[in-house]
Amino acid sequence: MKAVLCYVREPWAYFTTQNLKDQWGDDWNDAPYEHNAGEPYGDRDGRWKIIKVAFEGDFDSPCSAVANSRWSVEDINRGNVPWLETSRYYRESPVSIWAGMPLDEFVKLVKQCGGTVYLSDLGIKP
């Protein structure tokens, strides 16, 4: 299975190789996610992987510009709101990055918006 986006805590984006609906982390059902949620749980038996990549770009997250968002990670991963959207000041067509997006598509969209994804340790060419 391709690695898909399951969690964002800037400047990090986390991808899981297991089914998104099966991925979990500490307090992923609690809102606001930015004050409660932890990183995604990995698999000690090696059945799936968590891939953590750094990124830069002009994006807003569900907790941008608010003290406490109304979202949990569970809400975001269900598709209620994107993990990232281009900033309201971005002058091109807006871009939304949703839970479940494959890593290669994430890289493509971040770069399309003038951002950078750091993948050197993964052996992936951006």
N, C-alpha and C positions, 0 to 999 in steps of 0.2 A: 504494500500500500504506500502511496505517496505521503510525504509529510505534509500535514495541513495545520493552519494557524489555529491555536487553541487558547492563547493568552498573550497579552501585551502589558508590559510595565516598562515604559520608555526609559532607556534607549534599547530595551530588549524585546524581541518577539520570540515566542515559543511555538514550536511545531511538534505535533505528535504523529507517529506512524500508525497509531491505532484508530479505530473509528471514533470520530469526534464525540458522539453521544456517550461513549464509554470512558472518555478521558475525564479525570477529576483532579482536584487539588484541594488544599485546606480552605474551608469556608467558601467554596465556590458558589454556594447557594445563598450567601449573605450579601445584602446591599448596605452601604455602598461598597462595591468591590475594591475600590482603591484603598480603603482602610481595613479591609477584612481578609481579602483573598491572598493566598500564598501561591508560589510557583506550582506548576503542574507536577503531579506525582509521576515518577519514573517507574520502570518495571525492573525489579531486581533479577528476574528470571530471563531477561533478554528477549521477551516476546514482542516488545515494541520499544521505540526510542523516543526521547525528547530531544529536539534540536533547538538550541538557543543561539540566536543570531542578533548582533547589534545592528541598529539602523539609525540614520539621521534623515531628517526631512521636515518639511513644513506641514505637519499633520496635527489635527486635534483628535483627542481620544474622548470617550464618553464622559470622562471626568474633567475635561478642560473647561475652564472658566466657571466652575461651580465648586463649592466647598464640600458637598456630599452629593454624588450622583445617585440616581434612583435605580441603578442597575447592579445586578450581580453578574459574576462571570457566567453563571448558568443562563441568565437572560441574554447576554451578549452572544454566547455560543449557540443559542436557539435562533438567533437571527433577528432579535428585536431592535438592534442598533449595530452599526459597524464598529469594529475595533478602532479603526482609524478613518478619518476623512481629511481631505486636503483642507488646509486652513481657510477660513472665510476670506482671507486676503489673497489667496491663490488666484491668479488672473486667467488661467486656462480652464478647460472643462473640469469640473469637480470630479474627484476620484474617491471612491469608498472601498475600504479593505475590510472584508467580512470574515467572520469565523469560518473555518473550513476551507479557506483559500489555500491552494497548494503553494509550497515554498517558491517554486520557479515563477509563478504568477505574481507573488508578493514582490520578488526581486524586480520583475519587469515593471510593475506599477510604481514602486518607490523610485526607481531610476527614471521612469517617464516623467515623474513630478520633480525631477532635479535632485532627488535624495540619493543616499548611498546605503548599501547593505554590505556588511562585512562578513565574508564567507570563507576567508583564507584557511581557517582551521578545518573546514569541512571538505576541502578538496573540490569545491564547487566553483566553477568559473562564473562570475557575475555577468 
